[in-house]
């Protein structure tokens, strides 16, 4: 009987730890967004870093220019929005998008309801996408 109680307690503890890991890491958009993401159609790519910085092509924001720049991003996980802030030719911009992060896909939707799907770049695929730029 004592062994059965110990086994049940151990199973409960394993379940609690697994749920904690899922909640804190695997289900945390702030952690899951870190890395390189590419849109296969336009070859646009974003690289999100843990410090809140992001590298991206300025043409994604339809400003009439082509260049890769650095900026900042903030996630609002309650509203499922991401805000990009950056400067280009000494003009400051702030662009807000709805986001959906599922597995290895990141969907950004602008205020005109135009969505772009990005795919996480890992290993060999990341190397190929970076060399294609």
C-alpha positions as CSV (number, residue, x, y, z in Angstrom):
1,X,0.0,0.0,0.0
2,X,2.8,2.4,0.9
3,X,4.5,1.7,-2.5
4,X,1.3,2.5,-4.3
5,X,0.9,5.9,-2.5
6,X,4.6,6.7,-3.3
7,X,4.0,5.8,-7.0
8,X,0.9,8.0,-7.2
9,X,2.7,10.9,-5.5
10,X,5.6,10.5,-7.9
11,X,3.2,10.5,-11.0
12,X,1.5,13.6,-9.7
13,X,4.9,15.3,-9.2
14,X,6.0,14.3,-12.7
15,X,2.8,15.7,-14.1
16,X,3.2,19.0,-12.2
17,X,6.8,19.4,-13.4
18,X,5.8,18.6,-17.0
19,X,2.9,21.1,-16.9
20,X,5.3,23.7,-15.5
21,X,7.9,23.2,-18.2
22,X,5.1,23.4,-20.9
23,X,3.7,26.6,-19.4
24,X,7.0,28.4,-18.8
25,X,8.9,27.4,-21.9
26,X,7.0,25.5,-24.6
27,X,3.8,27.6,-24.4
28,X,5.6,30.9,-23.9
29,X,5.5,33.1,-27.1
30,X,8.3,35.3,-25.8
31,X,10.6,32.2,-25.8
32,X,9.2,30.4,-28.8
33,X,9.5,33.4,-31.2
34,X,13.3,33.5,-30.7
35,X,15.2,32.6,-33.9
36,X,15.0,33.0,-37.6
37,X,11.7,32.9,-39.6
38,X,11.3,33.0,-43.4
39,X,8.4,33.6,-45.7
40,X,8.9,31.2,-48.6
41,X,6.9,33.2,-51.1
42,X,8.6,36.6,-50.8
43,X,11.9,35.3,-49.2
44,X,11.4,37.9,-46.3
45,X,13.0,36.9,-43.1
46,X,12.9,38.0,-39.5
47,X,15.4,37.1,-36.8
48,X,14.0,37.6,-33.3
49,X,16.5,37.8,-30.5
50,X,16.0,37.3,-26.7
51,X,16.9,40.9,-25.9
52,X,13.9,42.2,-27.8
53,X,15.8,43.2,-31.0
54,X,14.9,42.0,-34.4
55,X,16.4,42.1,-37.9
56,X,14.1,42.3,-40.9
57,X,13.7,43.6,-44.5
58,X,12.2,47.1,-44.5
59,X,10.2,46.2,-47.7
60,X,8.0,44.0,-45.5
61,X,6.4,47.2,-44.2
62,X,5.7,48.7,-47.7
63,X,7.8,51.8,-47.3
64,X,9.0,51.9,-50.8
65,X,12.6,50.8,-50.0
66,X,14.6,47.6,-49.9
67,X,17.1,47.2,-47.1
68,X,17.7,44.9,-44.1
69,X,17.5,46.8,-40.8
70,X,17.5,46.2,-37.1
71,X,14.7,47.3,-34.7
72,X,12.9,46.2,-31.6
73,X,9.8,44.1,-31.0
74,X,7.4,43.7,-28.1
75,X,4.8,41.0,-27.7
76,X,1.4,41.6,-26.1
77,X,0.4,38.0,-25.3
78,X,-3.0,39.1,-23.9
79,X,-4.0,40.8,-27.2
80,X,-1.8,38.5,-29.4
81,X,-0.1,41.5,-31.0
82,X,3.5,42.2,-31.9
83,X,4.8,45.7,-32.3
84,X,7.9,46.5,-34.3
85,X,9.7,49.8,-33.7
86,X,12.5,51.0,-35.9
87,X,14.1,54.1,-37.5
88,X,14.7,54.5,-41.2
89,X,16.2,57.7,-42.7
90,X,15.9,59.3,-39.2
91,X,12.1,58.7,-39.2
92,X,10.7,56.5,-36.4
93,X,8.1,53.9,-37.2
94,X,5.9,51.7,-35.1
95,X,4.0,48.9,-36.8
96,X,1.6,46.6,-35.0
97,X,0.5,43.1,-36.2
98,X,-1.7,40.4,-34.9
99,X,0.3,37.2,-34.5
100,X,-0.4,33.5,-34.2
101,X,2.5,31.2,-33.2
102,X,1.7,27.5,-33.8
103,X,4.5,25.0,-33.8
104,X,7.1,26.1,-36.4
105,X,4.8,28.7,-38.1
106,X,4.4,32.4,-37.3
107,X,1.5,34.3,-38.9
108,X,1.6,38.1,-38.9
109,X,-1.6,39.9,-39.9
110,X,-1.6,43.6,-40.6
111,X,-4.5,46.1,-40.0
112,X,-5.7,45.5,-43.5
113,X,-6.2,41.8,-42.7
114,X,-3.3,40.7,-45.0
115,X,-1.6,37.7,-43.4
116,X,2.0,36.5,-44.1
117,X,3.1,33.0,-42.8
118,X,6.7,32.6,-41.7
119,X,8.4,29.2,-41.1
120,X,11.0,28.6,-38.4
121,X,14.4,28.1,-39.9
122,X,16.4,25.3,-38.3
123,X,19.6,23.5,-39.1
124,X,20.2,23.0,-42.8
125,X,17.1,24.9,-43.8
126,X,18.3,27.9,-41.9
127,X,21.7,27.8,-43.7
128,X,20.0,27.6,-47.1
129,X,17.6,30.4,-46.4
130,X,20.4,32.7,-45.1
131,X,22.6,31.9,-48.2
132,X,19.6,32.6,-50.5
133,X,19.5,36.3,-49.4
